[in-house]
Structure formats: C-alpha cells, structure tokens
Amino acid sequence: MLRILNAFRNSRDGLLYAARHETAFRQEVVLLVLAVPVAWFLADNVAVFLALTGSIVFLMIVELLNTGIEAVCDGLSRDFMREIKIAKDCGSAAVFLSIFLAGVIWLSVIAEKARDYW
C-alpha cells in the first residue's frame, strides 16, 4: 500500500512541476478545461466524448514524457551532443504527432456535426 501511495505522490509532483514550469503543459490544461464542455456538446455518445477528451489527455501525456526526456538530457549535459539533439527532436516530434492526432479527431467530429446540420 505504501508503494501505491508513493507512486501517487510522485505522479502528483510531476503534474505540479509541469503545471508550474512548463508553459505548453499549462496551455494544454486550459485546452482540456475548455474542451470538456465543447466535447460534451459535440459528442453524440460516450465513445465520441472519450475520443475528443482522450485525445487532449493523450497530448498531455506525451508532453509530460517529452518534459522528462528534456530534463534527463539537460541533466546529462548542456553542451551540444548529437544524441541529445536526437532525443529532444524525437520528443518534440512525438508532441507534434499527438497534436496532429487530436486535431484530426476534433476536426472530423466537427465536420460530421456540421454535415448533419446542413
């Protein structure tokens, strides 16, 4: 039980760090807060609601992983290293792809909703 409690505390600490120090993560928190009521309005069923909100949560997860990668890289060296550049670029690419995925999901639901009204 203590292990679960410690894992929860570590997770809380990670979320708090990202919320305090990572602008992109703060923007994604605001995006999620705004997205929940919009998704509720757009969704015809629970699966669509979960796809819409889940895509934003997925983006936040990838952002947290990218932050972790950057922290490790910066802790290893502030000097230019090709391997560190690759790690940071791949983390950035992962964030980009998760933004793209969220955008495709949201745009497809919005387009379907608009088509139903016309």
N, CA, C and O atoms as a DFTB+ gen file, in Angstrom:
472 C
 N C O
     1  1       0.822      -1.199       0.000
     2  2       0.000       0.000       0.000
     3  2       0.869       1.268       0.000
     4  3       0.540       2.266      -0.642
     5  1       1.973       1.200       0.729
     6  2       2.873       2.346       0.787
     7  2       3.467       2.643      -0.588
     8  3       3.667       3.803      -0.948
     9  1       3.744       1.602      -1.343
    10  2       4.287       1.786      -2.690
    11  2       3.297       2.538      -3.582
    12  3       3.697       3.413      -4.351
    13  1       2.026       2.205      -3.485
    14  2       0.992       2.891      -4.265
    15  2       0.903       4.350      -3.848
    16  3       0.779       5.234      -4.697
    17  1       0.964       4.603      -2.565
    18  2       0.917       5.976      -2.059
    19  2       2.118       6.781      -2.558
    20  3       1.968       7.931      -2.970
    21  1       3.304       6.178      -2.522
    22  2       4.495       6.865      -3.021
    23  2       4.407       7.121      -4.525
    24  3       4.818       8.181      -4.997
    25  1       3.882       6.170      -5.268
    26  2       3.702       6.359      -6.710
    27  2       2.739       7.506      -6.977
    28  3       2.964       8.313      -7.879
    29  1       1.671       7.578      -6.198
    30  2       0.710       8.676      -6.338
    31  2       1.386      10.013      -6.054
    32  3       1.175      10.982      -6.782
    33  1       2.196      10.069      -4.998
    34  2       2.899      11.316      -4.654
    35  2       3.859      11.729      -5.768
    36  3       3.944      12.908      -6.112
    37  1       4.581      10.760      -6.331
    38  2       5.500      11.071      -7.426
    39  2       4.735      11.603      -8.638
    40  3       5.176      12.549      -9.291
    41  1       3.600      10.998      -8.930
    42  2       2.771      11.461     -10.049
    43  2       2.265      12.875      -9.788
    44  3       2.296      13.729     -10.674
    45  1       1.804      13.107      -8.582
    46  2       1.342      14.455      -8.208
    47  2       2.464      15.466      -8.370
    48  3       2.250      16.556      -8.899
    49  1       3.657      15.110      -7.917
    50  2       4.802      16.016      -8.023
    51  2       5.134      16.324      -9.483
    52  3       5.462      17.460      -9.823
    53  1       5.048      15.309     -10.342
    54  2       5.302      15.526     -11.760
    55  2       4.285      16.450     -12.387
    56  3       4.638      17.343     -13.158
    57  1       3.014      16.239     -12.058
    58  2       1.961      17.113     -12.581
    59  2       2.125      18.545     -12.081
    60  3       1.959      19.499     -12.842
    61  1       2.450      18.691     -10.799
    62  2       2.642      20.031     -10.245
    63  2       3.851      20.725     -10.865
    64  3       3.797      21.918     -11.165
    65  1       4.941      19.981     -11.059
    66  2       6.114      20.579     -11.702
    67  2       5.747      21.079     -13.103
    68  3       6.050      22.217     -13.463
    69  1       5.099      20.225     -13.881
    70  2       4.743      20.602     -15.252
    71  2       3.800      21.802     -15.251
    72  3       3.950      22.708     -16.071
    73  1       2.847      21.813     -14.352
    74  2       1.889      22.924     -14.289
    75  2       2.571      24.229     -13.891
    76  3       2.157      25.302     -14.329
    77  1       3.601      24.147     -13.073
    78  2       4.284      25.361     -12.612
    79  2       5.371      25.845     -13.565
    80  3       5.630      27.046     -13.653
    81  1       6.012      24.914     -14.283
    82  2       7.218      25.277     -15.020
    83  2       7.138      25.089     -16.533
    84  3       8.019      25.562     -17.250
    85  1       6.129      24.427     -17.026
    86  2       6.055      24.133     -18.459
    87  2       4.863      24.859     -19.081
    88  3       3.710      24.493     -18.856
    89  1       5.159      25.882     -19.857
    90  2       4.110      26.689     -20.484
    91  2       3.204      25.838     -21.372
    92  3       1.981      25.978     -21.334
    93  1       3.801      24.966     -22.161
    94  2       2.999      24.125     -23.062
    95  2       2.018      23.265     -22.271
    96  3       0.871      23.101     -22.685
    97  1       2.450      22.718     -21.148
    98  2       1.560      21.883     -20.347
    99  2       0.430      22.727     -19.752
   100  3      -0.719      22.288     -19.723
   101  1       0.744      23.916     -19.286
   102  2      -0.314      24.805     -18.765
   103  2      -1.338      25.118     -19.850
   104  3      -2.541      25.141     -19.588
   105  1      -0.861      25.358     -21.066
   106  2      -1.788      25.620     -22.178
   107  2      -2.666      24.401     -22.435
   108  3      -3.851      24.541     -22.736
   109  1      -2.100      23.227     -22.322
   110  2      -2.875      22.006     -22.550
   111  2      -3.893      21.772     -21.442
   112  3      -4.968      21.232     -21.700
   113  1      -3.572      22.170     -20.213
   114  2      -4.547      22.080     -19.117
   115  2      -5.736      22.986     -19.424
   116  3      -6.888      22.580     -19.276
   117  1      -5.451      24.214     -19.850
   118  2      -6.524      25.148     -20.222
   119  2      -7.325      24.567     -21.387
   120  3      -8.554      24.626     -21.392
   121  1      -6.629      24.011     -22.363
   122  2      -7.301      23.387     -23.504
   123  2      -8.240      22.275     -23.046
   124  3      -9.367      22.174     -23.532
   125  1      -7.788      21.446     -22.121
   126  2      -8.636      20.358     -21.617
   127  2      -9.865      20.904     -20.898
   128  3     -10.974      20.407     -21.094
   129  1      -9.670      21.914     -20.076
   130  2     -10.799      22.515     -19.345
   131  2     -11.832      23.074     -20.321
   132  3     -13.036      22.929     -20.107
   133  1     -11.364      23.710     -21.387
   134  2     -12.278      24.244     -22.401
   135  2     -12.881      23.130     -23.263
   136  3     -14.028      23.227     -23.700
   137  1     -12.107      22.086     -23.501
   138  2     -12.533      21.016     -24.402
   139  2     -13.635      20.154     -23.810
   140  3     -14.484      19.655     -24.549
   141  1     -13.643      19.967     -22.500
   142  2     -14.634      19.065     -21.896
   143  2     -16.065      19.518     -22.188
   144  3     -16.852      18.702     -22.668
   145  1     -16.445      20.766     -21.927
   146  2     -17.823      21.146     -22.247
   147  2     -18.118      21.162     -23.751
   148  3     -19.230      20.836     -24.166
   149  1     -17.132      21.537     -24.563
   150  2     -17.340      21.527     -26.015
   151  2     -17.515      20.093     -26.501
   152  3     -18.368      19.822     -27.345
   153  1     -16.718      19.184     -25.976
   154  2     -16.842      17.772     -26.347
   155  2     -18.195      17.224     -25.918
   156  3     -18.799      16.426     -26.635
   157  1     -18.665      17.642     -24.770
   158  2     -19.984      17.202     -24.285
   159  2     -21.076      17.635     -25.265
   160  3     -22.012      16.885     -25.540
   161  1     -20.940      18.857     -25.786
   162  2     -21.905      19.375     -26.756
   163  2     -21.792      18.647     -28.094
   164  3     -22.810      18.325     -28.707
   165  1     -20.574      18.386     -28.550
   166  2     -20.357      17.781     -29.863
   167  2     -20.662      16.284     -29.897
   168  3     -21.114      15.760     -30.915
   169  1     -20.417      15.611     -28.795
   170  2     -20.483      14.148     -28.794
   171  2     -21.918      13.642     -28.797
   172  3     -22.770      14.104     -28.038
   173  1     -22.153      12.675     -29.680
   174  2     -23.455      12.012     -29.717
   175  2     -23.509      10.809     -28.787
   176  3     -24.584      10.307     -28.461
   177  1     -22.326      10.351     -28.364
   178  2     -22.276       9.202     -27.461
   179  2     -20.995       9.264     -26.637
   180  3     -20.133      10.117     -26.853
   181  1     -20.895       8.353     -25.702
   182  2     -19.759       8.345     -24.778
   183  2     -18.442       8.096     -25.514
   184  3     -17.423       8.690     -25.163
   185  1     -18.447       7.245     -26.508
   186  2     -17.215       6.928     -27.237
   187  2     -16.641       8.170     -27.920
   188  3     -15.429       8.387     -27.895
   189  1     -17.495       8.972     -28.521
   190  2     -17.019      10.195     -29.182
   191  2     -16.511      11.186     -28.138
   192  3     -15.483      11.831     -28.342
   193  1     -17.223      11.306     -27.030
   194  2     -16.770      12.189     -25.944
   195  2     -15.391      11.760     -25.449
   196  3     -14.509      12.594     -25.245
   197  1     -15.213      10.465     -25.261
   198  2     -13.923       9.953     -24.789
   199  2     -12.826      10.142     -25.832
   200  3     -11.678      10.411     -25.478
   201  1     -13.165      10.005     -27.104
   202  2     -12.168      10.237     -28.162
   203  2     -11.728      11.700     -28.167
   204  3     -10.538      11.994     -28.284
   205  1     -12.681      12.606     -28.042
   206  2     -12.357      14.037     -28.048
   207  2     -11.516      14.423     -26.831
   208  3     -10.443      15.008     -26.974
   209  1     -12.000      14.098     -25.652
   210  2     -11.261      14.469     -24.441
   211  2      -9.994      13.620     -24.283
   212  3      -8.965      14.110     -23.818
   213  1     -10.078      12.362     -24.670
   214  2      -8.913      11.485     -24.568
   215  2      -7.773      11.927     -25.448
   216  3      -6.608      11.743     -25.094
   217  1      -8.085      12.510     -26.595
   218  2      -7.011      12.991     -27.472
   219  2      -6.243      14.135     -26.816
   220  3      -5.038      14.274     -27.026
   221  1      -6.928      14.945     -26.031
   222  2      -6.256      16.037     -25.315
   223  2      -5.437      15.470     -24.153
   224  3      -4.309      15.899     -23.913
   225  1      -6.008      14.514     -23.443
   226  2      -5.264      13.876     -22.346
   227  2      -4.027      13.159     -22.898
   228  3      -2.957      13.213     -22.291
   229  1      -4.171      12.492     -24.042
   230  2      -3.034      11.838     -24.677
   231  2      -1.943      12.852     -25.003
   232  3      -0.762      12.586     -24.780
   233  1      -2.324      13.998     -25.524
   234  2      -1.373      15.072     -25.801
   235  2      -0.637      15.477     -24.529
   236  3       0.576      15.682     -24.547
   237  1      -1.365      15.590     -23.437
   238  2      -0.749      15.967     -22.156
   239  2       0.225      14.893     -21.676
   240  3       1.282      15.212     -21.130
   241  1      -0.123      13.636     -21.876
   242  2       0.771      12.540     -21.503
   243  2       2.073      12.629     -22.294
   244  3       3.161      12.513     -21.730
   245  1       1.954      12.833     -23.591
   246  2       3.149      12.934     -24.434
   247  2       3.982      14.148     -24.026
   248  3       5.211      14.082     -24.012
   249  1       3.326      15.237     -23.698
   250  2       4.035      16.442     -23.240
   251  2       4.816      16.158     -21.958
   252  3       5.953      16.608     -21.813
   253  1       4.224      15.425     -21.043
   254  2       4.923      15.069     -19.804
   255  2       6.138      14.190     -20.093
   256  3       7.203      14.392     -19.510
   257  1       5.982      13.222     -20.984
   258  2       7.120      12.371     -21.356
   259  2       8.223      13.191     -22.021
   260  3       9.406      12.976     -21.756
   261  1       7.837      14.124     -22.880
   262  2       8.813      14.989     -23.529
   263  2       9.548      15.843     -22.494
   264  3      10.758      16.042     -22.600
   265  1       8.839      16.337     -21.518
   266  2       9.459      17.119     -20.450
   267  2      10.470      16.272     -19.693
   268  3      11.557      16.743     -19.360
   269  1      10.111      15.022     -19.420
   270  2      11.037      14.120     -18.746
   271  2      12.289      13.869     -19.570
   272  3      13.398      13.875     -19.035
   273  1      12.118      13.650     -20.863
   274  2      13.273      13.442     -21.748
   275  2      14.177      14.671     -21.729
   276  3      15.396      14.549     -21.616
   277  1      13.581      15.845     -21.838
   278  2      14.376      17.071     -21.841
   279  2      15.108      17.264     -20.517
   280  3      16.256      17.709     -20.505
   281  1      14.460      16.936     -19.406
   282  2      15.105      17.084     -18.101
   283  2      16.309      16.159     -17.977
   284  3      17.359      16.566     -17.478
   285  1      16.163      14.925     -18.426
   286  2      17.286      13.990     -18.378
   287  2      18.428      14.476     -19.266
   288  3      19.592      14.462     -18.864
   289  1      18.084      14.904     -20.471
   290  2      19.112      15.392     -21.400
   291  2      19.847      16.594     -20.824
   292  3      21.075      16.661     -20.884
   293  1      19.100      17.543     -20.267
   294  2      19.722      18.732     -19.686
   295  2      20.560      18.377     -18.459
   296  3      21.570      19.025     -18.183
   297  1      20.141      17.348     -17.724
   298  2      20.911      16.897     -16.570
   299  2      22.210      16.225     -16.963
   300  3      23.188      16.277     -16.216
   301  1      22.232      15.599     -18.121
   302  2      23.450      14.944     -18.590
   303  2      24.489      15.946     -19.065
   304  3      25.666      15.846     -18.719
   305  1      24.046      16.908     -19.856
   306  2      24.989      17.891     -20.389
   307  2      24.237      19.040     -21.031
   308  3      23.203      18.845     -21.670
   309  1      24.762      20.228     -20.855
   310  2      24.230      21.409     -21.547
   311  2      25.002      21.656     -22.845
   312  3      24.623      22.506     -23.651
   313  1      26.080      20.909     -23.032
   314  2      26.869      21.024     -24.259
   315  2      26.128      20.334     -25.401
   316  3      25.306      19.445     -25.178
   317  1      26.432      20.754     -26.620
   318  2      25.810      20.112     -27.773
   319  2      26.320      18.679     -27.892
   320  3      27.523      18.418     -27.906
   321  1      25.369      17.774     -27.977
   322  2      25.668      16.371     -28.251
   323  2      24.632      15.896     -29.259
   324  3      23.434      16.123     -29.089
   325  1      25.095      15.249     -30.288
   326  2      24.187      14.780     -31.344
   327  2      23.093      13.885     -30.777
   328  3      21.934      14.001     -31.176
   329  1      23.440      13.000     -29.859
   330  2      22.474      12.071     -29.280
   331  2      21.392      12.808     -28.476
   332  3      20.221      12.428     -28.507
   333  1      21.791      13.850     -27.766
   334  2      20.820      14.643     -27.006
   335  2      19.898      15.390     -27.965
   336  3      18.694      15.481     -27.726
   337  1      20.455      15.923     -29.042
   338  2      19.622      16.595     -30.038
   339  2      18.596      15.623     -30.619
   340  3      17.431      15.978     -30.794
   341  1      19.025      14.410     -30.915
   342  2      18.096      13.412     -31.459
   343  2      16.988      13.115     -30.446
   344  3      15.812      13.067     -30.808
   345  1      17.358      12.917     -29.189
   346  2      16.361      12.623     -28.152
   347  2      15.348      13.760     -28.026
   348  3      14.142      13.521     -27.967
   349  1      15.843      14.990     -27.985
   350  2      14.946      16.144     -27.855
   351  2      14.081      16.322     -29.107
   352  3      12.892      16.627     -29.003
   353  1      14.668      16.135     -30.271
   354  2      13.900      16.261     -31.519
   355  2      12.816      15.185     -31.611
   356  3      11.701      15.460     -32.054
   357  1      13.140      13.971     -31.195
   358  2      12.140      12.894     -31.220
   359  2      11.015      13.175     -30.229
   360  3       9.848      12.918     -30.528
   361  1      11.351      13.696     -29.059
   362  2      10.314      14.079     -28.094
   363  2       9.412      15.160     -28.659
   364  3       8.191      15.103     -28.509
   365  1      10.009      16.136     -29.302
   366  2       9.246      17.206     -29.935
   367  2       8.352      16.654     -31.051
   368  3       7.199      17.062     -31.192
   369  1       8.890      15.736     -31.831
   370  2       8.104      15.124     -32.911
   371  2       6.920      14.345     -32.343
   372  3       5.838      14.339     -32.929
   373  1       7.125      13.693     -31.208
   374  2       6.030      12.952     -30.570
   375  2       4.912      13.909     -30.138
   376  3       3.730      13.603     -30.298
   377  1       5.287      15.049     -29.601
   378  2       4.283      16.058     -29.235
   379  2       3.552      16.537     -30.482
   380  3       2.327      16.650     -30.483
   381  1       4.305      16.818     -31.546
   382  2       3.695      17.270     -32.799
   383  2       2.680      16.248     -33.313
   384  3       1.570      16.614     -33.701
   385  1       3.055      14.975     -33.316
   386  2       2.138      13.942     -33.813
   387  2       0.902      13.817     -32.934
   388  3      -0.189      13.554     -33.440
   389  1       1.053      13.999     -31.635
   390  2      -0.126      13.923     -30.760
   391  2      -1.035      15.132     -30.969
   392  3      -2.255      15.007     -30.866
   393  1      -0.462      16.293     -31.258
   394  2      -1.273      17.465     -31.604
   395  2      -2.013      17.210     -32.916
   396  3      -3.199      17.515     -33.037
   397  1      -1.307      16.651     -33.891
   398  2      -1.920      16.324     -35.179
   399  2      -3.076      15.337     -34.980
   400  3      -4.155      15.531     -35.540
   401  1      -2.862      14.293     -34.197
   402  2      -3.909      13.307     -33.932
   403  2      -5.125      13.956     -33.279
   404  3      -6.259      13.717     -33.695
   405  1      -4.892      14.770     -32.265
   406  2      -6.002      15.453     -31.595
   407  2      -6.745      16.354     -32.582
   408  3      -7.976      16.399     -32.583
   409  1      -6.004      17.061     -33.411
   410  2      -6.632      17.936     -34.402
   411  2      -7.489      17.170     -35.389
   412  3      -8.596      17.596     -35.716
   413  1      -6.985      16.041     -35.866
   414  2      -7.746      15.215     -36.809
   415  2      -9.026      14.702     -36.154
   416  3     -10.093      14.729     -36.767
   417  1      -8.924      14.242     -34.927
   418  2     -10.113      13.738     -34.220
   419  2     -11.143      14.854     -34.054
   420  3     -12.317      14.675     -34.378
   421  1     -10.699      16.000     -33.551
   422  2     -11.623      17.105     -33.337
   423  2     -12.226      17.608     -34.652
   424  3     -13.432      17.843     -34.731
   425  1     -11.397      17.772     -35.673
   426  2     -11.916      18.268     -36.953
   427  2     -12.891      17.287     -37.592
   428  3     -13.876      17.706     -38.199
   429  1     -12.633      15.996     -37.464
   430  2     -13.549      15.017     -38.050
   431  2     -14.896      15.028     -37.336
   432  3     -15.935      14.904     -37.984
   433  1     -14.897      15.172     -36.031
   434  2     -16.164      15.235     -35.292
   435  2     -16.906      16.525     -35.619
   436  3     -18.121      16.511     -35.816
   437  1     -16.186      17.628     -35.678
   438  2     -16.818      18.915     -36.018
   439  2     -17.374      18.877     -37.440
   440  3     -18.482      19.356     -37.684
   441  1     -16.622      18.317     -38.366
   442  2     -17.094      18.229     -39.757
   443  2     -18.336      17.361     -39.857
   444  3     -19.271      17.694     -40.585
   445  1     -18.351      16.250     -39.131
   446  2     -19.531      15.383     -39.148
   447  2     -20.733      16.085     -38.539
   448  3     -21.849      15.952     -39.042
   449  1     -20.524      16.812     -37.487
   450  2     -21.604      17.562     -36.825
   451  2     -22.135      18.648     -37.760
   452  3     -23.346      18.845     -37.860
   453  1     -21.223      19.358     -38.449
   454  2     -21.633      20.407     -39.390
   455  2     -22.412      19.807     -40.548
   456  3     -23.405      20.379     -40.997
   457  1     -21.965      18.659     -41.029
   458  2     -22.663      17.989     -42.137
   459  2     -24.090      17.606     -41.746
   460  3     -25.002      17.675     -42.570
   461  1     -24.282      17.200     -40.485
   462  2     -25.604      16.822     -40.004
   463  2     -26.564      18.017     -39.969
   464  3     -27.773      17.860     -40.135
   465  1     -25.999      19.226     -39.748
   466  2     -26.830      20.417     -39.696
   467  2     -27.155      20.973     -41.067
   468  3     -28.107      21.741     -41.201
   469  1     -26.387      20.608     -42.101
   470  2     -26.604      21.152     -43.438
   471  2     -27.256      20.163     -44.278
   472  3     -27.527      20.430     -45.449
